[in-house]
Amino acid sequence: MAIMVKNEQQIELMRISNRIVAGTHALLEKSIRPGITTKELDSLACDYIKGHGAEPSFLGYKGASNVPYPASICVSINEEVIHGIPSLKKLKEGDIVSIDIGAFKNGYHGDAARTHAVGAAPPNKLKLIEVTRQCFFNAMQYARAGRHLNEIGAAVQATAEAGGFSVVQDFCGHGIGREMHEDPQIMNYRQKIRGPRLCKGMTLAIEPMVNEGGYGIDVLPDGWTVVTKDRKCSAHYENTILITDGDPEILTLY
């Protein structure tokens, strides 16, 4: 495992890409409403990213299925965990929608995800969104120089299960920089090994994916869309962070 450590110049370039991701999320948060299509959200995101001199990181990306991803962002509704493909499907009152955005500029990627309620969502869905967000912030307390990688995943799992939910085990967070997915893989559950020791200059995308029911998933025939096996709801929250001498720096907050 070769974890890339960035210097100050590289970190500043990453800040630029991640600010574009953050700005795109801010735009889409204001745009989410009943009746809007996921394809409209994708178009808004693509225009914003390109308008800031970047390219959508996800467009054309080839995953495990070797099928190029056909859109600029991932938009996943209700039981869709991640990698939902934008379409003419309209958001409905009470849905929850997870939006994952990546931007590539000056040779570096930014990456973040959020889950939003569409209109007035029921309390169980709002709790799922909030616990998933809290999973990230509890885990981030361990994203410090000298700590071990496994402490991040253990905190995600403990927070999710304390809320009555489960964490997806088939997908994980990752290092990020010149490549969208770099070492290390960041699991969202406790492992037996401590994993590598974190150090200043590492940039990580920590992304809890939390299910309302069991942790099992299915991948739909499109080769991308991941759904919960029991078809209960899922939420996703992600930021790109920088390991420093002290508190980690979140590069994708707005």
Backbone bond lengths (Angstrom), bond angles and torsions (degrees), N, CA, C in turn:
res aa  C-N    CA-C-N  psi(-1)  N-CA   C-N-CA  omega(-1)  CA-C   N-CA-C  phi
1 M - - - 1.470 - - 1.529 109.15 -
2 A 1.321 116.11 123.56 1.463 120.55 179.51 1.524 108.97 -116.10
3 I 1.316 116.99 101.34 1.458 121.63 -179.04 1.529 108.44 -89.38
4 M 1.317 115.77 121.47 1.459 121.02 -177.41 1.529 110.27 -74.11
5 V 1.319 115.86 131.34 1.464 122.39 174.10 1.518 107.40 -107.03
6 K 1.332 116.55 124.93 1.468 121.25 -174.40 1.530 110.81 -92.74
7 N 1.340 114.65 147.01 1.455 119.68 173.64 1.533 109.25 -89.87
8 E 1.331 116.61 178.70 1.463 120.20 -174.04 1.525 112.29 -61.76
9 Q 1.329 117.29 -39.26 1.463 119.76 179.41 1.523 111.22 -64.83
10 Q 1.316 117.32 -42.84 1.466 121.30 178.95 1.521 111.02 -65.91
11 I 1.313 116.14 -38.78 1.468 120.26 179.73 1.526 110.36 -63.96
12 E 1.328 117.01 -40.37 1.462 119.61 179.46 1.528 110.80 -64.29
13 L 1.326 117.55 -38.51 1.465 120.62 176.14 1.528 110.56 -64.32
14 M 1.323 116.82 -37.28 1.468 119.63 177.24 1.522 111.50 -67.11
15 R 1.322 116.48 -35.45 1.473 119.24 176.69 1.527 110.33 -59.53
16 I 1.319 117.06 -39.51 1.462 120.67 -179.36 1.528 110.72 -63.02
17 S 1.332 117.38 -49.62 1.468 120.85 179.64 1.520 111.45 -61.04
18 N 1.323 116.04 -41.09 1.455 119.80 -176.40 1.518 112.50 -73.27
19 R 1.346 117.80 -29.33 1.461 119.60 173.98 1.524 110.59 -65.42
20 I 1.321 116.46 -34.74 1.471 119.89 177.12 1.529 109.76 -65.83
21 V 1.335 116.81 -42.12 1.462 120.19 176.06 1.525 110.55 -59.67
22 A 1.329 116.34 -45.99 1.464 120.35 -179.58 1.524 111.34 -61.20
23 G 1.332 116.59 -42.47 1.460 120.08 179.10 1.523 112.47 -64.66
24 T 1.328 116.03 -36.16 1.466 119.84 177.56 1.519 110.60 -65.18
25 H 1.316 116.69 -42.16 1.467 119.78 177.04 1.533 111.08 -61.53
26 A 1.321 116.74 -41.78 1.464 119.67 -179.98 1.527 110.87 -60.92
27 L 1.325 116.03 -41.28 1.468 120.69 178.21 1.522 111.14 -63.24
28 L 1.322 117.15 -47.15 1.465 119.68 -176.04 1.524 111.65 -70.08
29 E 1.314 117.52 -34.14 1.472 119.59 177.64 1.524 110.85 -57.82
30 K 1.332 115.94 -38.93 1.468 119.96 178.43 1.531 112.07 -73.13
31 S 1.327 117.02 -20.20 1.465 121.77 -173.63 1.528 113.19 -94.11
32 I 1.329 117.07 -16.75 1.466 120.56 -176.23 1.531 109.67 -69.77
33 R 1.326 115.77 125.45 1.469 121.34 179.98 1.526 107.97 -162.94
34 P 1.318 117.42 158.04 1.460 118.89 174.83 1.525 110.59 -58.64
35 G 1.333 116.45 134.60 1.458 121.63 176.85 1.508 114.80 101.50
36 I 1.331 118.23 -21.20 1.461 118.79 178.28 1.530 108.58 -76.24
37 T 1.315 117.20 144.81 1.463 120.47 178.85 1.523 109.59 -89.00
38 T 1.314 115.35 155.69 1.466 119.23 177.76 1.526 110.53 -67.64
39 K 1.330 116.98 -27.14 1.463 120.43 176.35 1.528 111.11 -68.71
40 E 1.327 117.44 -35.13 1.459 120.18 175.72 1.525 110.75 -64.22
41 L 1.324 116.65 -40.54 1.462 120.04 176.75 1.531 110.52 -62.65
42 D 1.321 116.07 -40.74 1.459 120.76 178.19 1.525 110.90 -61.58
43 S 1.316 117.35 -42.62 1.470 121.01 -179.79 1.527 111.32 -64.90
44 L 1.338 116.30 -41.46 1.463 120.03 177.69 1.526 110.68 -60.63
45 A 1.334 115.37 -43.58 1.462 119.95 -179.00 1.523 111.38 -65.78
46 C 1.323 116.25 -44.91 1.459 120.41 -179.06 1.534 110.88 -60.69
47 D 1.321 117.03 -44.65 1.462 121.08 179.74 1.528 110.78 -62.49
48 Y 1.330 116.61 -40.86 1.468 120.07 -178.77 1.528 110.48 -66.86
49 I 1.325 116.31 -47.67 1.464 120.24 -178.50 1.524 110.84 -60.83
50 K 1.328 116.83 -49.12 1.472 120.34 -179.52 1.529 111.40 -67.83
51 G 1.324 115.86 -32.68 1.457 119.79 177.83 1.519 113.21 -65.66
52 H 1.328 116.10 -18.63 1.469 120.85 177.51 1.531 111.39 -104.35
53 G 1.328 115.52 20.53 1.453 119.95 172.82 1.509 115.38 76.29
54 A 1.321 117.37 19.00 1.461 121.61 -179.58 1.525 109.75 -116.95
55 E 1.314 115.69 175.63 1.452 122.58 175.22 1.527 108.96 -122.09
56 P 1.345 117.80 145.26 1.471 120.10 175.21 1.534 110.39 -63.78
57 S 1.314 116.30 123.14 1.469 120.06 -176.99 1.522 112.76 -64.38
58 F 1.328 116.77 -30.42 1.462 119.89 -171.17 1.524 113.34 -84.04
59 L 1.330 117.31 -26.14 1.461 120.97 -174.11 1.532 110.46 -62.16
60 G 1.331 115.84 118.69 1.453 120.92 -179.67 1.517 114.80 83.80
61 Y 1.338 117.13 -1.64 1.461 120.16 -179.57 1.529 109.95 -65.51
62 K 1.320 116.22 136.07 1.464 121.23 179.91 1.520 109.97 -101.99
63 G 1.321 115.88 122.45 1.448 121.20 178.84 1.507 111.86 -95.62
64 A 1.323 116.18 -155.99 1.464 121.97 -177.16 1.528 111.99 -61.61
65 S 1.339 116.70 -30.27 1.463 120.16 -178.41 1.529 112.20 -81.19
66 N 1.339 116.42 -7.57 1.463 123.17 -177.32 1.527 112.56 65.17
67 V 1.335 116.85 16.18 1.467 122.09 175.86 1.526 108.10 -93.97
68 P 1.342 120.05 121.36 1.468 121.11 -179.45 1.531 110.85 -60.49
69 Y 1.323 116.19 135.30 1.461 119.18 177.46 1.523 108.97 -69.75
70 P 1.345 117.59 130.91 1.470 119.77 -167.76 1.521 115.91 -93.13
71 A 1.320 119.20 8.30 1.465 120.16 -175.02 1.526 110.36 -137.80
72 S 1.332 114.97 174.85 1.467 120.62 -177.33 1.514 113.09 -85.83
73 I 1.332 117.25 -29.58 1.459 121.72 179.44 1.523 108.81 -135.19
74 C 1.320 115.85 167.52 1.470 121.75 173.35 1.520 108.09 -103.64
75 V 1.337 116.60 131.87 1.466 122.01 179.77 1.531 107.88 -128.87
76 S 1.322 116.74 110.48 1.469 122.13 -171.51 1.525 109.58 -119.11
77 I 1.322 117.21 125.29 1.463 123.07 -172.39 1.522 110.94 -109.12
78 N 1.322 116.22 131.50 1.470 124.17 172.94 1.527 112.73 53.83
79 E 1.333 118.84 -103.88 1.475 121.40 -175.63 1.522 112.57 -78.16
80 E 1.338 117.72 -6.11 1.465 120.64 175.69 1.529 108.37 -77.17
81 V 1.315 115.65 122.79 1.463 121.11 -175.13 1.524 110.73 -80.02
82 I 1.321 116.00 -56.62 1.461 123.55 -179.09 1.527 109.54 -150.81
83 H 1.329 115.31 167.42 1.467 123.81 171.00 1.527 114.29 64.44
84 G 1.336 117.12 25.10 1.457 119.51 173.93 1.523 110.46 -65.12
85 I 1.320 117.11 132.60 1.466 122.18 -176.30 1.531 109.66 -89.33
86 P 1.331 118.03 124.82 1.473 120.23 178.53 1.531 112.21 -57.52
87 S 1.338 115.04 143.57 1.461 121.57 -175.30 1.525 108.73 -153.18
88 L 1.327 116.03 -166.14 1.459 121.03 176.83 1.530 112.32 -84.21
89 K 1.322 116.49 6.08 1.464 120.38 178.16 1.526 109.77 -65.94
90 K 1.340 115.96 134.23 1.455 121.23 -178.58 1.531 111.03 -95.92
91 L 1.325 115.89 141.34 1.453 120.32 172.78 1.524 109.55 -70.63
92 K 1.337 115.13 145.40 1.466 120.80 -178.40 1.526 110.10 -119.12
93 E 1.305 115.04 153.06 1.462 121.27 174.66 1.525 109.30 -53.23
94 G 1.344 115.13 129.31 1.466 120.05 178.10 1.518 114.61 92.90
95 D 1.347 117.51 -10.25 1.468 120.16 173.76 1.524 109.97 -66.36
96 I 1.340 115.98 160.69 1.455 120.06 159.51 1.520 106.96 -117.73
97 V 1.333 115.85 144.82 1.458 120.03 -175.25 1.532 109.29 -133.19
98 S 1.319 115.80 126.95 1.464 122.43 177.49 1.519 108.97 -99.44
99 I 1.312 115.70 128.80 1.465 121.71 -179.25 1.520 109.02 -120.11
100 D 1.331 115.85 123.13 1.461 122.92 179.65 1.526 107.46 -114.48
101 I 1.346 116.01 127.26 1.464 121.37 -173.61 1.522 110.06 -129.55
102 G 1.334 115.87 135.28 1.456 121.42 172.62 1.526 109.30 -129.30
103 A 1.339 116.03 145.65 1.462 121.13 177.16 1.519 109.22 -136.68
104 F 1.324 116.01 141.73 1.465 122.72 -176.92 1.521 109.14 -122.82
105 K 1.331 116.12 120.54 1.461 120.59 179.00 1.527 108.96 -149.54
106 N 1.313 116.05 142.12 1.467 121.99 177.59 1.524 112.56 55.71
107 G 1.342 115.43 30.16 1.457 119.13 175.91 1.505 115.75 86.70
108 Y 1.358 117.88 5.37 1.467 120.32 -177.35 1.533 111.29 -134.77
109 H 1.328 114.46 149.45 1.454 121.99 -177.72 1.521 111.83 -101.07
110 G 1.332 115.01 151.75 1.457 123.27 165.63 1.517 108.37 -122.56
111 D 1.328 117.67 154.92 1.468 120.55 -173.60 1.514 109.69 -157.01
112 A 1.334 116.86 131.80 1.468 121.46 175.46 1.520 109.56 -160.15
113 A 1.329 115.81 154.86 1.466 122.05 178.87 1.529 109.67 -137.22
114 R 1.319 114.79 150.25 1.465 122.43 177.05 1.528 109.01 -141.16
115 T 1.320 116.70 151.32 1.464 121.31 170.78 1.529 108.61 -116.40
116 H 1.326 116.13 132.61 1.460 122.50 -176.65 1.526 110.62 -123.82
117 A 1.312 115.49 149.40 1.458 121.05 168.65 1.521 108.92 -81.82
118 V 1.319 116.51 143.04 1.466 122.28 176.21 1.525 106.73 -100.39
119 G 1.317 115.58 109.33 1.456 118.41 -175.72 1.522 110.36 66.28
120 A 1.328 115.94 -139.16 1.461 121.44 -178.73 1.526 109.60 -94.42
121 A 1.313 116.76 103.73 1.466 121.73 178.80 1.526 109.94 -91.95
122 P 1.333 117.92 153.15 1.459 121.09 -179.83 1.529 111.65 -67.70
123 P 1.348 117.12 159.55 1.468 121.53 -175.29 1.525 114.29 -56.95
124 N 1.330 118.42 -36.30 1.466 119.30 -178.38 1.524 111.50 -64.76
125 K 1.327 116.57 -35.33 1.466 119.79 178.67 1.528 110.70 -73.21
126 L 1.328 116.46 -39.31 1.463 119.63 178.45 1.526 110.62 -64.49
127 K 1.327 116.97 -38.01 1.468 119.94 177.60 1.526 110.27 -64.66
128 L 1.321 117.73 -41.44 1.460 121.60 178.83 1.526 110.46 -59.80
129 I 1.326 117.08 -44.54 1.464 120.72 179.20 1.523 110.73 -61.11
130 E 1.338 116.56 -46.48 1.462 120.62 -175.77 1.528 111.62 -68.54
131 V 1.325 117.87 -41.27 1.467 120.04 179.15 1.532 110.25 -64.81
132 T 1.325 117.22 -38.95 1.463 120.11 178.85 1.524 110.42 -63.28
133 R 1.313 116.53 -42.36 1.467 120.43 175.72 1.526 110.14 -61.04
134 Q 1.310 117.09 -43.49 1.464 120.73 -178.72 1.518 111.33 -66.49
135 C 1.339 116.71 -31.51 1.472 120.01 174.91 1.523 110.48 -55.03
136 F 1.337 116.08 -44.78 1.463 119.68 179.73 1.518 110.74 -62.41
137 F 1.319 117.41 -51.14 1.462 119.72 -173.67 1.527 112.37 -68.70
138 N 1.321 117.71 -32.64 1.464 119.31 174.65 1.527 110.32 -67.88
139 A 1.324 116.28 -40.59 1.464 120.29 179.79 1.522 111.40 -67.11
140 M 1.329 116.45 -35.34 1.456 120.23 -176.82 1.526 112.18 -62.86
141 Q 1.320 117.50 -23.16 1.465 120.58 177.88 1.527 111.63 -60.69
142 Y 1.334 116.16 -22.32 1.466 120.74 -178.53 1.529 111.84 -99.81
143 A 1.324 117.12 0.98 1.462 121.14 -179.70 1.526 108.65 -87.30
144 R 1.303 115.00 68.91 1.461 121.67 -175.22 1.523 109.92 -134.15
145 A 1.327 115.00 150.44 1.459 119.92 177.30 1.528 109.56 -56.19
146 G 1.331 115.80 130.75 1.456 121.51 179.54 1.516 114.29 97.83
147 R 1.338 117.94 -19.66 1.467 120.61 176.42 1.519 109.00 -83.48
148 H 1.348 114.15 165.97 1.466 119.10 -178.51 1.527 110.46 -104.10
149 L 1.327 115.43 149.63 1.455 122.26 -173.84 1.520 112.74 -56.31
150 N 1.329 117.47 -38.70 1.461 120.66 -175.48 1.531 112.91 -62.23
151 E 1.333 116.77 -23.41 1.463 119.53 -179.58 1.533 110.86 -65.17
152 I 1.323 117.03 -29.63 1.466 120.90 178.28 1.524 110.07 -65.56
153 G 1.327 116.58 -52.01 1.463 120.36 -179.71 1.513 113.05 -62.86
154 A 1.327 116.49 -37.63 1.465 120.10 179.60 1.527 110.87 -62.73
155 A 1.347 116.46 -38.63 1.465 120.18 179.54 1.520 111.38 -69.17
156 V 1.333 117.65 -38.04 1.469 120.73 176.07 1.525 110.11 -59.95
157 Q 1.314 116.62 -51.19 1.464 120.61 -177.70 1.521 111.87 -61.63
158 A 1.321 116.91 -44.74 1.469 120.19 -178.68 1.520 111.49 -61.74
159 T 1.328 116.81 -40.99 1.466 120.74 -179.24 1.527 111.05 -68.09
160 A 1.326 116.54 -44.64 1.464 120.44 -179.36 1.524 111.05 -62.88
161 E 1.310 116.46 -46.59 1.470 119.94 -176.93 1.523 111.73 -69.96
162 A 1.327 117.79 -32.16 1.464 120.25 174.89 1.519 111.34 -63.63
163 G 1.335 116.10 -27.57 1.460 120.98 177.74 1.512 113.84 -86.45
164 G 1.331 116.83 -1.64 1.456 121.28 179.77 1.515 114.19 89.53
165 F 1.340 117.35 17.00 1.459 121.83 -177.04 1.529 110.84 -117.34
166 S 1.334 116.51 -179.50 1.466 121.52 178.52 1.515 109.62 -129.64
167 V 1.334 116.30 156.84 1.468 120.37 -179.45 1.529 109.86 -104.07
168 V 1.318 115.57 142.16 1.462 121.96 175.39 1.527 108.45 -67.24
169 Q 1.325 116.99 132.84 1.456 120.88 -177.05 1.527 113.08 -108.56
170 D 1.329 117.13 -9.51 1.469 120.75 -176.87 1.527 113.20 -88.48
171 F 1.326 117.62 -11.95 1.455 122.13 178.58 1.524 108.12 -133.79
172 C 1.331 116.02 159.37 1.457 118.72 -170.80 1.523 111.15 -152.96
173 G 1.330 115.64 173.29 1.445 121.94 171.92 1.523 110.27 -79.29
174 H 1.337 116.43 -173.96 1.461 118.89 -169.40 1.517 111.45 -167.25
175 G 1.331 114.90 160.57 1.446 119.46 166.11 1.517 109.58 -68.94
176 I 1.328 116.19 161.16 1.462 119.83 -177.11 1.523 109.39 -152.62
177 G 1.321 116.10 147.83 1.462 121.13 179.27 1.510 109.82 176.58
178 R 1.342 116.67 -113.90 1.460 120.29 175.76 1.523 111.00 -64.07
179 E 1.310 116.16 -31.14 1.465 122.25 174.79 1.518 109.24 -108.01
180 M 1.327 115.43 148.98 1.467 119.23 177.17 1.534 110.79 -61.71
181 H 1.328 115.61 -42.75 1.459 120.25 -179.80 1.523 109.34 -119.85
182 E 1.311 115.44 109.30 1.454 122.74 176.88 1.526 108.76 -116.83
183 D 1.324 116.68 169.15 1.457 120.03 169.63 1.530 108.43 -65.77
184 P 1.351 116.31 147.25 1.460 128.40 4.42 1.527 111.18 -96.42
185 Q 1.319 116.67 165.01 1.455 120.58 164.88 1.525 107.99 -75.95
186 I 1.331 116.28 136.93 1.466 120.80 -177.43 1.519 108.43 -116.15
187 M 1.302 116.53 96.58 1.457 121.69 -178.22 1.530 110.38 -70.14
188 N 1.313 115.01 153.28 1.463 120.63 179.87 1.522 112.24 -101.24
189 Y 1.322 115.73 25.54 1.458 120.32 178.59 1.524 109.27 -147.35
190 R 1.310 115.13 163.64 1.460 122.41 -177.24 1.522 110.70 -70.84
191 Q 1.327 116.79 131.56 1.453 121.76 176.26 1.530 110.59 -115.20
192 K 1.312 115.52 163.52 1.463 119.43 -179.06 1.522 112.08 -73.29
193 I 1.332 116.54 -32.68 1.456 119.69 179.91 1.526 110.46 -88.90
194 R 1.336 116.36 150.41 1.461 119.57 -178.39 1.523 112.09 -75.21
195 G 1.315 117.29 -25.55 1.452 120.79 -177.75 1.512 111.49 79.24
196 P 1.333 117.54 177.11 1.463 121.08 -176.97 1.527 112.57 -65.38
197 R 1.319 114.37 154.77 1.459 120.97 175.62 1.534 108.86 -81.52
198 L 1.300 116.68 134.43 1.459 121.54 -179.22 1.522 110.55 -79.04
199 C 1.337 115.78 149.22 1.457 119.35 178.00 1.521 110.61 -143.64
200 K 1.325 115.48 161.06 1.463 123.01 -179.02 1.529 110.43 -55.49
201 G 1.334 115.78 134.79 1.455 121.46 177.71 1.510 114.62 99.76
202 M 1.327 117.62 -8.88 1.463 120.03 174.42 1.528 108.97 -75.65
203 T 1.316 116.71 142.52 1.465 121.91 175.63 1.524 108.15 -120.86
204 L 1.322 115.56 126.62 1.465 122.14 -171.42 1.527 110.65 -129.35
205 A 1.316 115.83 142.27 1.464 121.88 171.09 1.528 107.16 -104.20
206 I 1.316 115.40 103.14 1.466 121.70 179.32 1.517 107.26 -94.05
207 E 1.354 117.12 124.38 1.461 118.89 -172.21 1.521 113.40 -144.09
208 P 1.331 116.75 86.12 1.460 119.17 173.11 1.527 111.99 -59.67
209 M 1.319 116.03 135.01 1.462 124.36 171.52 1.522 105.72 -121.87
210 V 1.319 116.90 114.49 1.465 121.81 -167.26 1.524 109.56 -122.56
211 N 1.331 115.44 131.58 1.463 121.48 -177.96 1.519 111.52 -104.61
212 E 1.327 114.79 144.38 1.459 121.19 177.05 1.526 110.64 -67.56
213 G 1.326 116.59 -35.13 1.462 121.18 179.82 1.516 111.40 -108.11
214 G 1.341 116.53 -128.12 1.456 120.87 -179.93 1.512 112.39 -76.77
215 Y 1.351 115.44 168.20 1.458 119.21 -176.43 1.531 113.61 -85.63
216 G 1.334 118.44 -4.16 1.458 120.73 -178.28 1.515 112.90 -67.24
217 I 1.330 115.10 148.22 1.469 121.08 -179.76 1.525 110.90 -134.86
218 D 1.328 115.41 161.49 1.460 123.44 170.32 1.520 108.18 -127.37
219 V 1.323 117.01 152.09 1.462 121.70 172.07 1.521 107.40 -107.71
220 L 1.331 117.21 126.49 1.450 121.45 -176.75 1.535 111.13 -71.58
221 P 1.339 117.61 164.99 1.468 121.14 -176.48 1.530 114.87 -60.11
222 D 1.352 118.70 -16.65 1.466 119.06 178.13 1.527 112.02 -69.89
223 G 1.341 116.06 -6.96 1.452 120.73 177.80 1.518 114.90 83.07
224 W 1.332 117.51 -2.13 1.459 121.97 -176.52 1.524 113.90 -125.94
225 T 1.316 116.79 -52.21 1.466 119.97 -169.94 1.515 111.30 -66.17
226 V 1.341 115.17 122.26 1.464 122.18 178.77 1.532 107.99 -102.50
227 V 1.330 116.54 128.43 1.467 121.54 -179.87 1.525 109.27 -124.72
228 T 1.317 116.25 158.50 1.463 120.20 175.42 1.529 109.19 -69.98
229 K 1.309 115.32 141.68 1.465 119.29 -178.83 1.523 111.54 -62.78
230 D 1.330 117.44 -36.62 1.467 120.83 -179.54 1.525 112.33 -89.25
231 R 1.330 116.12 0.45 1.482 124.16 178.03 1.527 112.80 63.55
232 K 1.317 116.63 22.13 1.462 119.94 168.81 1.524 108.69 -84.31
233 C 1.326 116.75 168.21 1.454 120.95 -171.58 1.532 112.94 -71.47
234 S 1.330 114.25 158.95 1.459 121.95 177.07 1.527 108.85 -138.17
235 A 1.333 116.02 153.03 1.466 121.41 177.15 1.527 109.67 -133.09
236 H 1.331 115.65 159.12 1.463 122.55 -171.18 1.524 107.57 -142.80
237 Y 1.326 116.50 131.99 1.465 120.04 176.64 1.522 108.09 -141.87
238 E 1.333 116.88 128.45 1.465 121.04 -173.72 1.517 110.97 -146.23
239 N 1.329 115.32 141.35 1.454 122.22 167.82 1.519 109.49 -136.47
240 T 1.317 115.91 151.60 1.456 121.42 167.34 1.523 107.78 -88.61
241 I 1.322 116.54 128.82 1.462 120.71 -177.57 1.529 110.51 -124.64
242 L 1.313 114.74 160.22 1.462 122.96 176.73 1.523 108.83 -116.54
243 I 1.325 116.30 129.80 1.458 121.30 173.65 1.529 107.58 -79.15
244 T 1.340 116.65 129.30 1.461 122.71 -177.64 1.527 109.59 -122.50
245 D 1.341 115.64 -169.58 1.465 120.38 173.86 1.518 111.70 -73.40
246 G 1.333 116.55 -19.14 1.456 121.06 -177.94 1.510 111.44 -130.84
247 D 1.343 116.83 -122.58 1.461 120.25 178.59 1.525 110.30 -66.35
248 P 1.337 117.91 142.16 1.463 119.41 175.81 1.528 110.34 -64.90
249 E 1.316 115.86 149.47 1.459 121.88 178.21 1.522 108.93 -101.57
250 I 1.326 116.99 124.84 1.459 121.22 175.63 1.526 108.15 -85.45
251 L 1.314 116.32 119.60 1.460 120.69 -175.34 1.524 112.99 -87.73
252 T 1.330 117.71 -13.32 1.465 121.27 -172.59 1.518 114.00 -116.89
253 L 1.317 118.30 22.07 1.468 119.96 174.31 1.516 109.85 -86.91
254 Y 1.353 115.22 148.56 1.464 120.28 175.91 1.498 109.16 -130.56
